Amino acid sequence: MSTSPIRFGIIGCAEIASKVARAISLSPNATLIAVGSRSIDKARKFISDNALPASTVPLTPYDAVLNHPSVDAVYVPLPTSLHVTWAVAAAKKGKHVLLEKPTALCVEELDVILQACRENRVQFMDSTMLMHHPRTEKMRELITDPTRFGEVKTVDSIFTYSADENFLQNDIRVKPDLDALGALGDVGWYCIRSILWANSYQLPETAVALRGPVKNNAGVLLSCGAQLLWPDGRTATLNCSFLAHLSMQLTVIGTKGLLNVSDFVIPYEEGKTSFAFVTDASELATGWDPVPSKHEVLTDLPQEARMVQEFARLVKLIKEEGKEPETKWPEISRKTQLVIDAVKKSVDNGFEPVEIIG
């Protein structure tokens, strides 16, 4: 393959777009050439505020990014209600789609997006950055080791943060017309993805929302939880909230081992991460034997840059070698969306169990 980078455009100047713009600049096989906004002044300010190269073109409206002949791929951080419109439009223009999570308001919308990507042979990936950290791969090696971990039995995943009053009143993530999934879509997405990851992406059979969810006056979820059940007895619990102190806890318990990570979404440190793991521990009067060991994982690129790097690699294979788009990423996105939908339906239906059908 050539050494020329994949050329990105960004559609929308959301706060998270700054993080991805930096990731594109750090990725060795990608470059950002255009930023689109509803306002040309806002696009210019985004370029200036993020110290992007002078060659980065500010564009308006969003269509201008899709019509730019040099743009290979787009990152779309727009409100979830706009995803189906702009992701489909991008695919129809032959632009590869890196889509902010949650991917859609429901799986039916996501299916429209994925169909457009398939029909136009463009790569789709959602921007769940933790999937691309080398720690994630190292943890997978351990929890799939039958000798050290055994079989997965239960997973607990928590992602919460305490939003201020301005966020709770004005952020798009609490507006029913923009991001109607609220905390379930914003932070619950990571909980569900980590649970699926721990279970080798085998969908649970049933979702049951926990009682006591909190909604704002517009009916958007600010806090909720759920239990997921598999037919072989595996279980998982998720809790997500805008109303509790920052927490990113993931615990995976097997028949022979235990894994725990306290910062599974955003590592405490960019270049160095860790997790705890123990095999065949016994309870003694004075403590555990053995105690969990700390495993450190170093990385030269932050997880968001590694995400961009992998996405750009796949795009280059399609563009220069005629390869077909990688199907793993859209399949994982769809499974995550299916569980999101089931949890929300259980909340809306008075905490009744909801069957999950893939």
Buried (B, 14 or more C-beta within 10 A) or exposed (E): EEEEBBBBBBBBBBEBBBBBBBBBBBBEBBBBBBBBBEEBEBBBBBBEEBEBEEEBBBBBEBBBBBEBEEBBBBBBBBBBBBBBBBBBBBBBBBBBBBBBBBBBBBBEBBBBBBEBBBEBBBBBBBBBBBBBBBBBEBBBEBBBBEEBBBBBBBBBBBBBBEBEEEBBEEBBBBBEEBBBBBBBBBBBBBBBBBBBBBBEBBBBBBBBBBEEBBBBEEEBBBBBBBBBBBEEEBBBBBBBBBEBEEBBBBBBBBEBBBBBBBBBBBBEEEEEBBBBBBBEBEEEEEEEEEEBEEBEBEBEBBBBBBBBBBBBBBBBBBBEEEBEBBEEBBBBBBBBBBBBBBBBBBBBEEBEBBEBEE
